[in-house]
């Protein structure tokens, strides 16, 4: 399901921020997410808007930081692009990265 040139981009201020490339990078990203969140997913089914090879997903993230036990709900958007039916790029946008870092007990400085 992933294009060989796949890239996932997360905000640099988060403990899992940066670019995660290729299928191996995506697996490392998932392992990292599992280490920092004890629960993470959309509160309700995401709303999506499709235009050609691009989909924008809008949701409210419902998550609990593993280190703090703190639960958060924060609006998010994800822009995903496809090539030849395979996922090529995903970019995540959090409404409040400060709240996300606080829930994770992470100081981005």
Secondary structure, DSSP 8 states (H G I E B T S, - for coil): -EEEEEEEEE-TTSTT-EEEEHHHHHHHHHHHHHHHEEEEEESS--EEEEETTEEEEEEEEEEEETTT--EEEEEEEEEEEEETTEEEEEEEEES-HHHHHHHHT----
